[in-house]
Amino acid sequence: VADRIAEDGVLVWHLPLPGARREALDLVRRGDELTVTAGPFRRVVPLPSALRRCTVDGAALREGELRIRFRPDPELWPRSR
């Protein structure tokens, strides 16, 4: 797991997946974990606390790196006064 950066109001999480092919990739969120399957390999990654309060908004595989977009869920983020 690499880093998280803010981009256009969403959070983007970068996961290195060297050698992965898009057609063999599957991504499933279950509670506070993200399951990434690439062909015969599976990895369950716990989500950082900030991403637990977000919904998955999309993902892209580029140059051996999976970039997963998360959008903050307004129901789970504190409201400013």
C-alpha positions as CSV (number, residue, x, y, z in Angstrom):
1,V,0.0,0.0,0.0
2,A,1.5,3.3,-1.0
3,D,-0.1,6.6,-0.2
4,R,-3.3,8.5,-0.2
5,I,-3.8,11.9,-1.8
6,A,-6.6,14.3,-2.1
7,E,-7.7,14.9,-5.7
8,D,-10.9,16.7,-6.9
9,G,-12.7,16.3,-3.6
10,V,-12.0,12.5,-3.5
11,L,-9.3,10.5,-1.9
12,V,-7.1,8.3,-4.1
13,W,-5.4,5.3,-2.7
14,H,-2.4,3.9,-4.6
15,L,-1.7,0.1,-4.4
16,P,1.3,-1.3,-6.3
17,L,0.3,-4.3,-8.4
18,P,3.2,-5.1,-10.7
19,G,2.4,-7.5,-13.4
20,A,-1.4,-7.4,-12.8
21,R,-3.7,-7.3,-15.8
22,R,-6.9,-5.4,-15.9
23,E,-9.0,-8.3,-17.2
24,A,-7.8,-10.5,-14.3
25,L,-8.4,-7.9,-11.6
26,D,-11.3,-7.8,-9.1
27,L,-11.9,-5.4,-6.3
28,V,-14.5,-5.9,-3.4
29,R,-15.1,-3.9,-0.3
30,R,-16.5,-5.7,2.7
31,G,-16.9,-3.5,5.7
32,D,-13.6,-2.0,6.7
33,E,-11.5,-4.2,4.3
34,L,-10.7,-4.2,0.6
35,T,-10.2,-7.5,-1.1
36,V,-8.0,-7.2,-4.2
37,T,-7.8,-10.3,-6.5
38,A,-5.4,-10.4,-9.4
39,G,-5.5,-13.7,-11.2
40,P,-4.7,-16.4,-8.6
41,F,-3.5,-13.9,-6.0
42,R,-5.7,-12.4,-3.3
43,R,-4.9,-9.7,-0.8
44,V,-7.2,-8.4,2.0
45,V,-6.2,-4.9,3.0
46,P,-7.6,-3.1,6.0
47,L,-8.8,0.4,5.1
48,P,-7.3,3.4,7.0
49,S,-9.8,5.2,9.2
50,A,-10.4,8.1,6.8
51,L,-11.3,5.7,4.0
52,R,-13.6,3.7,6.2
53,R,-15.9,6.7,6.1
54,C,-15.9,6.8,2.3
55,T,-17.5,4.9,-0.6
56,V,-15.5,3.4,-3.5
57,D,-16.0,5.7,-6.5
58,G,-14.0,3.9,-9.1
59,A,-10.6,2.3,-9.8
60,A,-8.0,2.3,-12.6
61,L,-4.9,0.2,-13.2
62,R,-2.0,2.1,-14.7
63,E,1.6,1.1,-15.1
64,G,1.5,-1.5,-12.4
65,E,-0.4,0.6,-9.9
66,L,-4.1,0.3,-8.9
67,R,-5.6,3.7,-8.1
68,I,-8.8,3.4,-6.1
69,R,-11.0,6.5,-5.8
70,F,-13.0,7.0,-2.6
71,R,-15.7,9.7,-2.1
72,P,-16.5,10.9,1.4
73,D,-19.9,9.6,2.7
74,P,-21.7,12.6,4.1
75,E,-23.6,10.4,6.6
76,L,-20.3,9.3,8.2
77,W,-18.3,12.5,8.2
78,P,-18.8,15.1,11.0
79,R,-20.7,18.1,9.9
80,S,-19.1,21.5,10.4
81,R,-21.1,24.1,12.4
